[in-house]
Amino acid sequence: MMQAKEVVDQVTMKRALTRITYEIIERNQSIEEIVLVGIKTRGIYIAARIAERLKQLENIEVPVGELDITLYRDDKKEIAQEPELHSSDIPVSLEGKEVILIDDVLYTGRTIRAAMDAVMDFGRPRKISLAVLVDRGHRELPIRADYVGKNIPTAKKEEILVEMQELDGQDRIMILNEEK
């Protein structure tokens, strides 16, 4: 049985996403060259929220793409015999653009490595950055996030669960731990 502990509530999550948005504005001279690419599933909702906040703050509509990395994962066999495929939707050319990959949780880095491989199939961006809502540590690959909403150190046996209004009916981040 899993024990759940809420570590981030709705208000704190909104603040973290706003902080990421401000950091994107501060670090990018020309926001017009940015394309936000959300990694399915929750990364898509995070990307949409950041794009909406950019529109409110800078009055610029930044393109938002959806990326399915299922076929690019190096652990496909562990996930399922026949993985469930979803489509990717990148609405603009990525050639020469600054792509900001967006995911909910950064853990081993394998999802991000797969996402970078997938992005390259859509064109050669000028730069790829990474924004994550949660960085929980335990990297297996030399990957780090450029924009982090919250650092939540965890034990390897723990899990991070991100719930989002669009999918789960509420915004919060939980740490799940197996009860002994």
C-alpha positions, 0 to 999 in steps of 0.5 A: 500500500502506498502512503501519499504526502502532498508537498505542493498545493495548487497555489505553490504550483501556480507560483512555480509555473509563474517563476519558470515563465519569468525566467524564460522571459529573462533569459531569452532576448527574442521570445518570438523564436521560442517553441514550447514542446510539452512531453506527453502527458502532463508536460503538454498541460504545463507548456500550455500554461506557460504559453498562456502566462507568456501571452499575459505578460509579454502579449506574444503567442508562443507556439506549443507542440506536443511530443510523444516519445514512446518509440524513442525510449530505451526502456520500451521492453520494460514498459510494455510489449506493445507500447501505446502510441500517441501522436506528436503535434509540432505546429511550426518548423523547429529549424533555427528555433529555440525549443524549450522541452517541458516535462512534469518530473525530471528523474533519471534523464532518460525521458529527456534523452528520448525527447531530444532524439524525437525533436531532432526528427522534426528539424534542427533547432538552434538550441534545446532547453529544458523546463521541468515542474519538479527536479527530484534528482537521481540522474543516470544521464548528464542532463540538467534542467534550465528552468525548474519549478521546484527541487524536491529531493527524494529517495529512489524508492519514493515516487513523485505524482503530479496532478493537474486540473486538466487531467486529474481535476486538481493541481498538486504534487505528492510524494508516494512512499510504500508503507512498511 
